[in-house]
Amino acid sequence: MQTVCSAVVAVAMTATVSIVAFSSQRAAAKTSASADIEKIYTEEYQTAAQTKIDEKKTSGTWTADHMLVENNPYGTNTTSLYVYFKTDDIVKVSYTVSAPKTDYPDFSATPSGGDSYSTVHEFQVLGLIPGKDNDVTITLTKRDGSTTTRTIHRKAPATIGGEQIQLDHSVTETGTQTEYAGTMGNGLYAVLGNDSNEQDLIYLYDDYGVLRGEIPILYYRAQRLVFKDGLMYYSASTHDIVAMNKLGRIEKFYNLGSRYILHHDYVFDDSGNLLVLATDMKGNSVQDKVVRVNLASGKTTLAVDMGTLMASYKAGTKHDADAKATSTDSGSDAWDWIHLNTIQYVSDDNSIIVSSRETSSVIKIDDVSSKPTLKYIIGEKTFWQSTDYAKYNLTKIGDFPSSGGQHTVTYVKDDSLPEGQYYIYMFNNNGGVSSTTDYDWSQIPGMVTELASRDTSNKSYFQKYLVDEKAGTYKLVKRFAVPYSGYISSAEEYLDGTIITESGIKGTWGVYNSDGTLLRDYTMKINSAFIYRVFKYDFKGFWFA
C-alpha cells in the first residue's frame, strides 16, 4: 500500500513532491489487511466482545486465586491480557511480566487505577514477549504494606507484523542502561508508521528496545496518539479515527466521509473537537485543508482552507492545469503547493500553528473557530520577499540557518515568559525542495537539496525558537545535529527534559539530554521506505497509574 509520504521516496531524487492515488488507497489496502482486523474496527465486533466479557464476569466468582484472564479480547493489542478479579481485602495492584526462558528483561507496571486501594480490579496487562512463555506476577499490597503475589502463566501469540522483538540499540557512557532504561516512569515509544505493503500497525517499545505492544490498524498509519477523558484517539486509516479505552475496547468511531481524507496530524481544540489536516477529494490541490471533527455529532466540516488564506501565493505556484486530488499516477500531477504536515492548537487565542514542508515555513492562523486569519509566517526571508505575504514574515534575530522541510513543529507555553512569548521546536529536516516554485534552496548555507540523500555527512537538526509576537521576532535558543532525514521524522521534548528525535529514512531514533548529548539510540528495520514518527508516551491515567 502506497501512502502520502512514501510516494515522495520515488520522486525525491528529482526534487518533486507527489501524492498517492487516494481514491484507490482504501481498495488496495483491503486486499492486504486481514478480514479479522477489518472486523475489529466495527461497532458490532467491539459490542460483541464487551458482551462476552460481561457474561464471563457475571458467570463466575473471580478471585485472586481464580482470575478472569483473556488474551486481547477486543483485538486491539496482540500480546495484551485482560485481567479481572475481586479481593476481600482492600489492596493496590501492580504487575511484572517475565519470560524466564529468554534473556529479555522484565517489564513492571502499575495499571491505571492500580495505585488506589480497592476490592475490584480490572486492567490490561502489557508487555508479554510474543511467541514465548510468560509469567505475569500480580502483586497485591495491603494498607499495612504487606504483600502477596499470584502468577499467571501464559504463552503469548506471535505478532501480526513479524516486527523485531528487540531493536538494535546502544547506550552511551553518559546514558547508562541502569539510569535510563527499564523504568515505566519513562513510558513507551510509539512507532507510528513503519509503512508496509502488508498490515500496518502501531508498535510499542520500552527503553530496552523490547516490544511491549502491537496495535493493528486498517491501513495508512496512526499519525499521533491523543488523549481525552480517559480515551486514546488515533487514526486507523485515511478516513477513520477511533477512541480506545484503557482495557482495549474501541468505544468511538469517526469517519471523515467521502469528501475529505486525513494526513499527517490532528489535535484537540478547546471545544473538544478534533482539528485534522486533510485533503479535499473534490478539489484540485492536496494537503492544504484543516477540517473539524465534532466528537459529539461525528460531523466533519471545513475549518481552514489555506488556498483561501494564501490565495495569491497559491495562484503563483506551478501545477498541472488538470491536477486532481484523485490522481491515479502516484500523484505526479497533484497540486501540492503547501504540504501541511503538523498542527498545534493554541488555546490562549483560539489559533493554530501549522508547518508547511513545501515552503519550509511555520504559519500561525488566528480565530480558527470563527473567521481564520493569517497571523504570521516563520520562514526564509528570501523565499517570501517577492510575494504578498512578506509582511507576515517574523524578523529573525541572529544569524542562523532557516529550517528546511521541517516536521512535528511543537508549541510550548511557558508561564515564566512575558505575555506574547513562547517556544516552538521542530525536527528541522534541513531538506530544501519546493517543486511548485523556482526557489533555489541551495543558496541557504548547509541546506541539503536531495531529500532522499543517504550521504552520512548530511545532518538534520533539533531546532527550538523563542517567538515574541509583540515584537514580531523569533530567535534560536537551541540547535543540535541529528541523523539526516530529508522528509517525515519527529522531535519531542519529553517530560523529564530529555529530547527524542526520529530520523525517518534511517529508521532510527535517539534520546538526548537537554544540551544535545546522545544518551541512547534505537534502530528499527524499515518495512518499505521509512518510519513515519516516534513519540514517547507515559500513558499515565490510561494504561499506567
GUKENU-264653 format. One record per residue (C-alpha): residue in three letters; x, y negated, z negated. Coordinates in steps of 0.5 Angstrom, whole numbers, plus 2048, in hexadecimal, padded with zeros to 3 digits. Layout:
BEGIN
+---------+-----+-----+-----+
| residuo |   u |   v |   w |
+---------+-----+-----+-----+
|     ALA |   X |   Y |   Z |
...
+---------+-----+-----+-----+
% end
This chain:
BEGIN
+---------+-----+-----+-----+
| residuo |   u |   v |   w |
+---------+-----+-----+-----+
|     MET | 800 | 800 | 800 |
|     GLN | 803 | 7F9 | 802 |
|     THR | 802 | 7F3 | 7FD |
|     VAL | 802 | 7EC | 7FE |
|     CYS | 80A | 7EB | 7FC |
|     SER | 80C | 7F2 | 7FE |
|     ALA | 80B | 7EF | 805 |
|     VAL | 810 | 7EA | 804 |
|     VAL | 815 | 7EF | 804 |
|     ALA | 814 | 7F1 | 80B |
|     VAL | 815 | 7EA | 80D |
|     ALA | 819 | 7E6 | 808 |
|     MET | 81F | 7E7 | 80D |
|     THR | 81D | 7E3 | 812 |
|     ALA | 81A | 7DE | 80D |
|     THR | 813 | 7DF | 80E |
|     VAL | 80D | 7E0 | 809 |
|     SER | 808 | 7E5 | 80A |
|     ILE | 801 | 7E8 | 807 |
|     VAL | 7FF | 7EE | 808 |
|     ALA | 7F8 | 7F1 | 80B |
|     PHE | 7F4 | 7EF | 805 |
|     SER | 7EE | 7F2 | 809 |
|     SER | 7F1 | 7F9 | 80A |
|     GLN | 7F4 | 7F9 | 803 |
|     ARG | 7EF | 7FC | 7FF |
|     ALA | 7ED | 801 | 804 |
|     ALA | 7F4 | 803 | 805 |
|     ALA | 7F5 | 803 | 7FD |
|     LYS | 7EF | 808 | 7FD |
|     THR | 7F3 | 80D | 801 |
|     SER | 7F9 | 80E | 7FB |
|     ALA | 7F5 | 80C | 7F5 |
|     SER | 7F2 | 813 | 7F2 |
|     ALA | 7EB | 814 | 7F1 |
|     ASP | 7EC | 814 | 7EA |
|     ILE | 7EF | 80D | 7E9 |
|     GLU | 7E9 | 80A | 7ED |
|     LYS | 7E4 | 80E | 7E9 |
|     ILE | 7E8 | 80B | 7E2 |
|     TYR | 7E6 | 804 | 7E5 |
|     THR | 7DF | 804 | 7E5 |
|     GLU | 7DA | 803 | 7DF |
|     GLU | 7D7 | 80A | 7E0 |
|     TYR | 7DD | 80D | 7DE |
|     GLN | 7DF | 809 | 7D8 |
|     THR | 7D8 | 809 | 7D5 |
|     ALA | 7D8 | 811 | 7D6 |
|     ALA | 7DF | 811 | 7D3 |
|     GLN | 7DC | 80D | 7CD |
|     THR | 7D6 | 811 | 7CC |
|     LYS | 7DB | 818 | 7CC |
|     ILE | 7DF | 814 | 7C6 |
|     ASP | 7D9 | 812 | 7C2 |
|     GLU | 7D6 | 819 | 7C3 |
|     LYS | 7DC | 81C | 7C0 |
|     LYS | 7DD | 817 | 7BB |
|     THR | 7D6 | 819 | 7B8 |
|     SER | 7D6 | 820 | 7B9 |
|     GLY | 7DC | 822 | 7B4 |
|     THR | 7DF | 820 | 7AE |
|     TRP | 7E5 | 81D | 7B0 |
|     THR | 7EA | 81C | 7AA |
|     ALA | 7F2 | 81B | 7A9 |
|     ASP | 7F3 | 823 | 7AA |
|     HIS | 7EE | 823 | 7B0 |
|     MET | 7EF | 81D | 7B4 |
|     LEU | 7EB | 81C | 7BA |
|     VAL | 7F0 | 81B | 7C0 |
|     GLU | 7EF | 81A | 7C7 |
|     ASN | 7F4 | 819 | 7CD |
|     ASN | 7F3 | 813 | 7D1 |
|     PRO | 7EB | 814 | 7D0 |
|     TYR | 7EA | 80D | 7D4 |
|     GLY | 7EF | 80F | 7DA |
|     THR | 7F3 | 808 | 7D9 |
|     ASN | 7F9 | 80A | 7D5 |
|     THR | 7FC | 811 | 7D8 |
|     THR | 800 | 813 | 7D2 |
|     SER | 7FC | 810 | 7CC |
|     LEU | 7F8 | 813 | 7C7 |
|     TYR | 7F1 | 811 | 7C4 |
|     VAL | 7F1 | 813 | 7BC |
|     TYR | 7EB | 812 | 7B7 |
|     PHE | 7EA | 815 | 7B0 |
|     LYS | 7E8 | 812 | 7A9 |
|     THR | 7EB | 813 | 7A3 |
|     ASP | 7E8 | 813 | 79B |
|     ASP | 7EE | 80E | 799 |
|     ILE | 7EF | 807 | 79C |
|     VAL | 7F5 | 807 | 7A0 |
|     LYS | 7F9 | 804 | 7A5 |
|     VAL | 7FC | 808 | 7AB |
|     SER | 802 | 808 | 7B0 |
|     TYR | 805 | 80D | 7B4 |
|     THR | 80B | 810 | 7B7 |
|     VAL | 80C | 813 | 7BE |
|     SER | 812 | 818 | 7BF |
|     ALA | 814 | 81D | 7C4 |
|     PRO | 818 | 822 | 7C0 |
|     LYS | 81B | 826 | 7C5 |
|     THR | 81D | 820 | 7C9 |
|     ASP | 822 | 81A | 7C8 |
|     TYR | 81D | 815 | 7C9 |
|     PRO | 81D | 810 | 7C3 |
|     ASP | 817 | 810 | 7BE |
|     PHE | 811 | 80B | 7BF |
|     SER | 80E | 808 | 7B9 |
|     ALA | 808 | 803 | 7B8 |
|     THR | 802 | 801 | 7B4 |
|     PRO | 7FC | 801 | 7B8 |
|     SER | 7F7 | 7FB | 7B9 |
|     GLY | 7F4 | 7FB | 7B2 |
|     GLY | 7F8 | 800 | 7AF |
|     ASP | 7FB | 7FB | 7AA |
|     SER | 7F5 | 7FA | 7A7 |
|     TYR | 7F2 | 7FF | 7A2 |
|     SER | 7EC | 803 | 7A4 |
|     THR | 7E9 | 809 | 7A4 |
|     VAL | 7E7 | 809 | 7AB |
|     HIS | 7ED | 80A | 7B0 |
|     GLU | 7EC | 809 | 7B8 |
|     PHE | 7F2 | 808 | 7BC |
|     GLN | 7F6 | 809 | 7C2 |
|     VAL | 7FD | 80C | 7C2 |
|     LEU | 802 | 80A | 7C7 |
|     GLY | 809 | 80D | 7C8 |
|     LEU | 809 | 814 | 7CA |
|     ILE | 80E | 817 | 7CE |
|     PRO | 80B | 819 | 7D5 |
|     GLY | 80B | 821 | 7D6 |
|     LYS | 80E | 822 | 7CF |
|     ASP | 80C | 825 | 7C9 |
|     ASN | 80B | 81F | 7C4 |
|     ASP | 80A | 81F | 7BC |
|     VAL | 806 | 819 | 7BA |
|     THR | 806 | 818 | 7B3 |
|     ILE | 801 | 814 | 7B0 |
|     THR | 803 | 810 | 7A9 |
|     LEU | 7FD | 80E | 7A4 |
|     THR | 7FF | 809 | 79F |
|     LYS | 7FB | 808 | 799 |
|     ARG | 7FB | 802 | 795 |
|     ASP | 800 | 804 | 790 |
|     GLY | 805 | 805 | 795 |
|     SER | 804 | 80D | 795 |
|     THR | 804 | 810 | 79C |
|     THR | 802 | 816 | 79F |
|     THR | 803 | 819 | 7A6 |
|     ARG | 800 | 81D | 7AB |
|     THR | 803 | 81F | 7B2 |
|     ILE | 7FF | 820 | 7B9 |
|     HIS | 803 | 825 | 7BE |
|     ARG | 801 | 823 | 7C5 |
|     LYS | 804 | 824 | 7CC |
|     ALA | 804 | 81E | 7D0 |
|     PRO | 801 | 81E | 7D7 |
|     ALA | 806 | 81D | 7DD |
|     THR | 806 | 815 | 7DF |
|     ILE | 802 | 814 | 7E5 |
|     GLY | 807 | 810 | 7E9 |
|     GLY | 80D | 814 | 7E7 |
|     GLU | 811 | 80E | 7E5 |
|     GLN | 817 | 80E | 7E0 |
|     ILE | 816 | 811 | 7D9 |
|     GLN | 81C | 80D | 7D7 |
|     LEU | 81F | 807 | 7DB |
|     ASP | 826 | 806 | 7DC |
|     HIS | 828 | 800 | 7D7 |
|     SER | 82E | 7FD | 7D4 |
|     VAL | 82F | 7F9 | 7CE |
|     THR | 835 | 7F4 | 7CD |
|     GLU | 839 | 7F3 | 7C7 |
|     THR | 835 | 7ED | 7C5 |
|     GLY | 82F | 7F1 | 7C5 |
|     THR | 830 | 7F7 | 7C1 |
|     GLN | 82B | 7FD | 7C2 |
|     THR | 829 | 7FD | 7BB |
|     GLU | 828 | 7F6 | 7BB |
|     TYR | 824 | 7F5 | 7C1 |
|     ALA | 821 | 7FC | 7C3 |
|     GLY | 81B | 800 | 7C0 |
|     THR | 817 | 7FC | 7BB |
|     MET | 810 | 7FB | 7BD |
|     GLY | 810 | 7F4 | 7BB |
|     ASN | 814 | 7F3 | 7C2 |
|     GLY | 80E | 7F5 | 7C5 |
|     LEU | 80E | 7F9 | 7CC |
|     TYR | 810 | 7F7 | 7D3 |
|     ALA | 80A | 7F7 | 7D8 |
|     VAL | 80D | 7F8 | 7DF |
|     LEU | 808 | 7F5 | 7E4 |
|     GLY | 808 | 7F8 | 7EB |
|     ASN | 80D | 7FD | 7ED |
|     ASP | 80A | 7FC | 7F3 |
|     SER | 808 | 803 | 7F6 |
|     ASN | 805 | 806 | 7FC |
|     GLU | 802 | 80B | 7F8 |
|     GLN | 7FF | 80A | 7F1 |
|     ASP | 800 | 803 | 7EE |
|     LEU | 801 | 803 | 7E6 |
|     ILE | 803 | 7FE | 7E0 |
|     TYR | 809 | 801 | 7DD |
|     LEU | 80A | 800 | 7D5 |
|     TYR | 812 | 801 | 7D3 |
|     ASP | 815 | 800 | 7CC |
|     ASP | 81B | 7FD | 7CA |
|     TYR | 81F | 803 | 7CB |
|     GLY | 81C | 803 | 7D2 |
|     VAL | 818 | 809 | 7D1 |
|     LEU | 811 | 80A | 7D4 |
|     ARG | 80B | 809 | 7CF |
|     GLY | 805 | 808 | 7D3 |
|     GLU | 803 | 808 | 7DA |
|     ILE | 7FC | 805 | 7DC |
|     PRO | 7FA | 807 | 7E3 |
|     ILE | 7F6 | 801 | 7E8 |
|     LEU | 7F2 | 801 | 7EE |
|     TYR | 7F8 | 7FE | 7F3 |
|     TYR | 7FC | 7F8 | 7F4 |
|     ARG | 7FE | 7F6 | 7ED |
|     ALA | 7FD | 7F3 | 7E6 |
|     GLN | 7FF | 7EC | 7E6 |
|     ARG | 7FF | 7EB | 7DF |
|     LEU | 7FC | 7ED | 7D8 |
|     VAL | 7F8 | 7E8 | 7D5 |
|     PHE | 7F4 | 7E9 | 7CE |
|     LYS | 7EE | 7E6 | 7CC |
|     ASP | 7E9 | 7E8 | 7C6 |
|     GLY | 7ED | 7EF | 7C5 |
|     LEU | 7EC | 7F1 | 7CC |
|     MET | 7F2 | 7F1 | 7D1 |
|     TYR | 7F1 | 7EF | 7D8 |
|     TYR | 7F4 | 7F1 | 7DE |
|     SER | 7F3 | 7F1 | 7E6 |
|     ALA | 7F2 | 7F8 | 7E8 |
|     SER | 7F2 | 7F6 | 7F0 |
|     THR | 7F2 | 7F0 | 7F4 |
|     HIS | 7EA | 7F0 | 7F3 |
|     ASP | 7EA | 7F3 | 7EC |
|     ILE | 7EB | 7F0 | 7E5 |
|     VAL | 7EA | 7F4 | 7DF |
|     ALA | 7EA | 7F4 | 7D7 |
|     MET | 7EC | 7FA | 7D3 |
|     ASN | 7EB | 7FA | 7CB |
|     LYS | 7F0 | 7FD | 7C6 |
|     LEU | 7EE | 804 | 7C7 |
|     GLY | 7EF | 804 | 7CE |
|     ARG | 7E8 | 803 | 7D1 |
|     ILE | 7E6 | 7FE | 7D6 |
|     GLU | 7E1 | 7FA | 7D4 |
|     LYS | 7E0 | 7F5 | 7D9 |
|     PHE | 7E0 | 7F5 | 7E1 |
|     TYR | 7E1 | 7EF | 7E5 |
|     ASN | 7E1 | 7EF | 7ED |
|     LEU | 7E3 | 7E9 | 7F1 |
|     GLY | 7DE | 7EB | 7F6 |
|     SER | 7E0 | 7EB | 7FE |
|     ARG | 7E2 | 7E4 | 7FF |
|     TYR | 7E8 | 7E3 | 7FA |
|     ILE | 7EE | 7E7 | 7F8 |
|     LEU | 7F3 | 7E6 | 7F3 |
|     HIS | 7FA | 7E6 | 7F3 |
|     HIS | 800 | 7E4 | 7EE |
|     ASP | 7FD | 7E2 | 7E8 |
|     TYR | 7F7 | 7E0 | 7E3 |
|     VAL | 7F6 | 7DC | 7DD |
|     PHE | 7F0 | 7DB | 7D8 |
|     ASP | 7ED | 7D3 | 7D7 |
|     ASP | 7EA | 7D0 | 7D1 |
|     SER | 7E3 | 7D3 | 7D3 |
|     GLY | 7E5 | 7DA | 7D3 |
|     ASN | 7E5 | 7DA | 7DB |
|     LEU | 7EB | 7DD | 7DF |
|     LEU | 7EE | 7D9 | 7E4 |
|     VAL | 7F1 | 7DD | 7E9 |
|     LEU | 7F6 | 7DC | 7EF |
|     ALA | 7F2 | 7DE | 7F5 |
|     THR | 7F2 | 7DE | 7FD |
|     ASP | 7EB | 7DC | 800 |
|     MET | 7EA | 7E2 | 805 |
|     LYS | 7E5 | 7DD | 809 |
|     GLY | 7EB | 7D8 | 80A |
|     ASN | 7F1 | 7D8 | 80F |
|     SER | 7F6 | 7D7 | 809 |
|     VAL | 7F8 | 7DB | 804 |
|     GLN | 7FB | 7DB | 7FC |
|     ASP | 7F8 | 7D4 | 7FC |
|     LYS | 7F2 | 7D4 | 7F7 |
|     VAL | 7F0 | 7D5 | 7F0 |
|     VAL | 7EA | 7D8 | 7EE |
|     ARG | 7E6 | 7D8 | 7E8 |
|     VAL | 7E3 | 7DF | 7E5 |
|     ASN | 7DE | 7DE | 7E0 |
|     LEU | 7DE | 7E3 | 7DB |
|     ALA | 7D7 | 7E3 | 7D9 |
|     SER | 7D4 | 7E3 | 7DF |
|     GLY | 7D9 | 7E6 | 7E3 |
|     LYS | 7D8 | 7E1 | 7E9 |
|     THR | 7DE | 7DF | 7ED |
|     THR | 7DF | 7D7 | 7EF |
|     LEU | 7E4 | 7D3 | 7F2 |
|     ALA | 7E8 | 7CE | 7ED |
|     VAL | 7ED | 7CB | 7F1 |
|     ASP | 7EF | 7CB | 7F9 |
|     MET | 7F6 | 7C9 | 7FA |
|     GLY | 7F4 | 7C8 | 801 |
|     THR | 7F0 | 7C2 | 7FF |
|     LEU | 7F4 | 7BF | 7F9 |
|     MET | 7FA | 7BF | 7FE |
|     ALA | 7F6 | 7BE | 805 |
|     SER | 7FC | 7BA | 809 |
|     TYR | 801 | 7BF | 807 |
|     LYS | 7FE | 7C5 | 809 |
|     ALA | 7FC | 7C2 | 80F |
|     GLY | 803 | 7C1 | 811 |
|     THR | 805 | 7C8 | 810 |
|     LYS | 807 | 7CD | 815 |
|     HIS | 802 | 7D2 | 816 |
|     ASP | 7FF | 7D6 | 81C |
|     ALA | 7F8 | 7D3 | 81E |
|     ASP | 7F5 | 7D9 | 81E |
|     ALA | 7F7 | 7DB | 817 |
|     LYS | 7F2 | 7DF | 813 |
|     ALA | 7F2 | 7E2 | 80C |
|     THR | 7F0 | 7E8 | 80E |
|     SER | 7F6 | 7E9 | 812 |
|     THR | 7F8 | 7F1 | 815 |
|     ASP | 7FF | 7F0 | 817 |
|     SER | 802 | 7F0 | 810 |
|     GLY | 800 | 7E8 | 80F |
|     SER | 806 | 7E5 | 814 |
|     ASP | 800 | 7E0 | 817 |
|     ALA | 7FD | 7DF | 810 |
|     TRP | 7FE | 7D7 | 80E |
|     ASP | 802 | 7D8 | 807 |
|     TRP | 803 | 7D0 | 806 |
|     ILE | 804 | 7D0 | 7FF |
|     HIS | 804 | 7D7 | 7FC |
|     LEU | 802 | 7D6 | 7F5 |
|     ASN | 805 | 7DB | 7F0 |
|     THR | 804 | 7D9 | 7E9 |
|     ILE | 7FE | 7D6 | 7E5 |
|     GLN | 7FE | 7D3 | 7DE |
|     TYR | 7F9 | 7CF | 7DA |
|     VAL | 7FA | 7C9 | 7D6 |
|     SER | 7F4 | 7C8 | 7D1 |
|     ASP | 7F6 | 7C1 | 7CF |
|     ASP | 7F4 | 7BE | 7D5 |
|     ASN | 7F0 | 7C4 | 7D9 |
|     SER | 7F5 | 7C4 | 7DE |
|     ILE | 7F9 | 7CA | 7E1 |
|     ILE | 800 | 7CB | 7E3 |
|     VAL | 802 | 7CF | 7EA |
|     SER | 808 | 7D1 | 7ED |
|     SER | 809 | 7D1 | 7F5 |
|     ARG | 80E | 7D5 | 7F8 |
|     GLU | 80D | 7D2 | 7FF |
|     THR | 80F | 7CB | 7FC |
|     SER | 814 | 7CD | 7F7 |
|     SER | 80F | 7C9 | 7F2 |
|     VAL | 80C | 7C9 | 7EC |
|     ILE | 805 | 7C5 | 7EC |
|     LYS | 800 | 7C2 | 7E7 |
|     ILE | 7F9 | 7C2 | 7E8 |
|     ASP | 7F4 | 7BE | 7E3 |
|     ASP | 7ED | 7BE | 7E2 |
|     VAL | 7ED | 7C6 | 7E4 |
|     SER | 7E6 | 7C7 | 7E2 |
|     SER | 7E2 | 7C1 | 7E5 |
|     LYS | 7E6 | 7BD | 7EA |
|     PRO | 7ED | 7BF | 7EC |
|     THR | 7F2 | 7BA | 7ED |
|     LEU | 7FA | 7BA | 7EE |
|     LYS | 7FE | 7B8 | 7E8 |
|     TYR | 805 | 7B9 | 7EA |
|     ILE | 80A | 7BE | 7EE |
|     ILE | 811 | 7C0 | 7EC |
|     GLY | 815 | 7C2 | 7F2 |
|     GLU | 81B | 7C0 | 7F6 |
|     LYS | 81A | 7B8 | 7F8 |
|     THR | 81C | 7B9 | 7FF |
|     PHE | 817 | 7BE | 800 |
|     TRP | 811 | 7BA | 7FE |
|     GLN | 814 | 7B3 | 800 |
|     SER | 811 | 7B2 | 807 |
|     THR | 80A | 7B5 | 805 |
|     ASP | 804 | 7B1 | 802 |
|     TYR | 806 | 7B5 | 7FB |
|     ALA | 80D | 7B2 | 7FA |
|     LYS | 80A | 7AD | 7F5 |
|     TYR | 807 | 7B3 | 7F1 |
|     ASN | 80E | 7B6 | 7F0 |
|     LEU | 811 | 7B5 | 7E9 |
|     THR | 818 | 7B2 | 7E8 |
|     LYS | 81E | 7B7 | 7E7 |
|     ILE | 822 | 7B4 | 7E1 |
|     GLY | 829 | 7B7 | 7E2 |
|     ASP | 82D | 7BB | 7E8 |
|     PHE | 82B | 7C2 | 7E8 |
|     PRO | 828 | 7C6 | 7EE |
|     SER | 821 | 7C7 | 7EF |
|     SER | 81D | 7CD | 7EF |
|     GLY | 81C | 7D2 | 7F5 |
|     GLY | 816 | 7D6 | 7F6 |
|     GLN | 815 | 7D6 | 7EE |
|     HIS | 810 | 7DB | 7EB |
|     THR | 80D | 7DC | 7E4 |
|     VAL | 80D | 7D5 | 7E2 |
|     THR | 80B | 7D4 | 7DB |
|     TYR | 808 | 7CE | 7D7 |
|     VAL | 80B | 7CE | 7D0 |
|     LYS | 807 | 7C9 | 7CB |
|     ASP | 80C | 7C6 | 7C5 |
|     ASP | 809 | 7C2 | 7C0 |
|     SER | 80F | 7BF | 7BE |
|     LEU | 810 | 7BC | 7C4 |
|     PRO | 80D | 7B5 | 7C5 |
|     GLU | 806 | 7B4 | 7C9 |
|     GLY | 806 | 7B6 | 7D0 |
|     GLN | 80D | 7BA | 7D0 |
|     TYR | 80D | 7C2 | 7D0 |
|     TYR | 811 | 7C7 | 7D3 |
|     ILE | 811 | 7CB | 7D9 |
|     TYR | 815 | 7D1 | 7DB |
|     MET | 816 | 7D6 | 7E1 |
|     PHE | 819 | 7DB | 7E5 |
|     ASN | 81D | 7D7 | 7EA |
|     ASN | 81E | 7DC | 7F0 |
|     ASN | 823 | 7D7 | 7F3 |
|     GLY | 820 | 7D9 | 7F9 |
|     GLY | 81E | 7D4 | 7FE |
|     VAL | 81A | 7D5 | 804 |
|     SER | 814 | 7D1 | 807 |
|     SER | 811 | 7D5 | 80D |
|     THR | 80C | 7D0 | 80E |
|     THR | 811 | 7CA | 80E |
|     ASP | 817 | 7C8 | 812 |
|     TYR | 81A | 7C6 | 80B |
|     ASP | 822 | 7C8 | 80A |
|     TRP | 823 | 7CB | 803 |
|     SER | 82A | 7CD | 805 |
|     GLN | 82B | 7C5 | 803 |
|     ILE | 82A | 7C7 | 7FC |
|     PRO | 830 | 7C9 | 7F8 |
|     GLY | 830 | 7D0 | 7F7 |
|     MET | 82A | 7D2 | 7FA |
|     VAL | 829 | 7D9 | 7FD |
|     THR | 825 | 7D9 | 803 |
|     GLU | 825 | 7E0 | 805 |
|     LEU | 81F | 7E2 | 800 |
|     ALA | 821 | 7EA | 801 |
|     SER | 828 | 7E9 | 800 |
|     ARG | 82C | 7EE | 7FC |
|     ASP | 832 | 7EA | 7FB |
|     THR | 834 | 7EB | 7F4 |
|     SER | 838 | 7E4 | 7F4 |
|     ASN | 831 | 7E1 | 7F4 |
|     LYS | 82D | 7DF | 7EE |
|     SER | 826 | 7DD | 7EC |
|     TYR | 825 | 7DA | 7E5 |
|     PHE | 821 | 7D9 | 7DF |
|     GLN | 820 | 7D1 | 7DF |
|     LYS | 81C | 7CD | 7DA |
|     TYR | 81A | 7C6 | 7DA |
|     LEU | 817 | 7C0 | 7D6 |
|     VAL | 812 | 7BD | 7D9 |
|     ASP | 810 | 7B6 | 7D7 |
|     GLU | 809 | 7B4 | 7DA |
|     LYS | 809 | 7AD | 7D8 |
|     ALA | 810 | 7AB | 7DA |
|     GLY | 80F | 7AF | 7E1 |
|     THR | 815 | 7B3 | 7E0 |
|     TYR | 818 | 7BA | 7DF |
|     LYS | 81F | 7BD | 7DD |
|     LEU | 822 | 7C3 | 7DC |
|     VAL | 823 | 7C6 | 7D5 |
|     LYS | 825 | 7CD | 7D6 |
|     ARG | 828 | 7D1 | 7DC |
|     PHE | 82C | 7D7 | 7DD |
|     ALA | 82D | 7DC | 7E2 |
|     VAL | 82A | 7E3 | 7E3 |
|     PRO | 82A | 7E8 | 7E9 |
|     TYR | 827 | 7E5 | 7EF |
|     SER | 820 | 7E7 | 7F2 |
|     GLY | 81E | 7E3 | 7F8 |
|     TYR | 817 | 7E4 | 7F6 |
|     ILE | 812 | 7E6 | 7F1 |
|     SER | 815 | 7E7 | 7EA |
|     SER | 814 | 7E4 | 7E3 |
|     ALA | 816 | 7E1 | 7DD |
|     GLU | 814 | 7E1 | 7D6 |
|     GLU | 816 | 7DD | 7CF |
|     TYR | 814 | 7E3 | 7CA |
|     LEU | 811 | 7E2 | 7C3 |
|     ASP | 818 | 7E3 | 7C0 |
|     GLY | 81B | 7DE | 7C4 |
|     THR | 81E | 7E2 | 7C9 |
|     ILE | 81E | 7E2 | 7D0 |
|     ILE | 81C | 7E7 | 7D5 |
|     THR | 81D | 7E6 | 7DD |
|     GLU | 81B | 7EC | 7E2 |
|     SER | 81E | 7EC | 7E9 |
|     GLY | 819 | 7EF | 7ED |
|     ILE | 81D | 7F1 | 7F3 |
|     LYS | 822 | 7F4 | 7EF |
|     GLY | 81D | 7F8 | 7EA |
|     THR | 821 | 7F5 | 7E4 |
|     TRP | 81F | 7F1 | 7DE |
|     GLY | 824 | 7EE | 7D9 |
|     VAL | 823 | 7EC | 7D2 |
|     TYR | 827 | 7E5 | 7D0 |
|     ASN | 828 | 7E1 | 7CA |
|     SER | 826 | 7DA | 7CA |
|     ASP | 82D | 7D8 | 7CD |
|     GLY | 82C | 7DD | 7D2 |
|     THR | 831 | 7E2 | 7D0 |
|     LEU | 82E | 7E9 | 7D2 |
|     LEU | 82C | 7EE | 7CD |
|     ARG | 82A | 7F4 | 7D1 |
|     ASP | 827 | 7F5 | 7D7 |
|     TYR | 823 | 7FB | 7DB |
|     THR | 822 | 7FD | 7E2 |
|     MET | 81D | 801 | 7E5 |
|     LYS | 81D | 805 | 7EB |
|     ILE | 819 | 801 | 7F1 |
|     ASN | 813 | 805 | 7F4 |
|     SER | 813 | 801 | 7FA |
|     ALA | 815 | 7FA | 7FA |
|     PHE | 815 | 7F6 | 7F4 |
|     ILE | 813 | 7F6 | 7ED |
|     TYR | 80E | 7F0 | 7EC |
|     ARG | 80E | 7EE | 7E5 |
|     VAL | 810 | 7F0 | 7DE |
|     PHE | 80E | 7ED | 7D8 |
|     LYS | 80F | 7EF | 7D1 |
|     TYR | 808 | 7EF | 7CC |
|     ASP | 808 | 7F0 | 7C5 |
|     PHE | 801 | 7F3 | 7C6 |
|     LYS | 7FF | 7F1 | 7BE |
|     GLY | 7F8 | 7F1 | 7BD |
|     PHE | 7F7 | 7F6 | 7C3 |
|     TRP | 7FB | 7FC | 7C2 |
|     PHE | 7FF | 7FA | 7BD |
|     ALA | 7FE | 7F6 | 7B6 |
+---------+-----+-----+-----+
% end
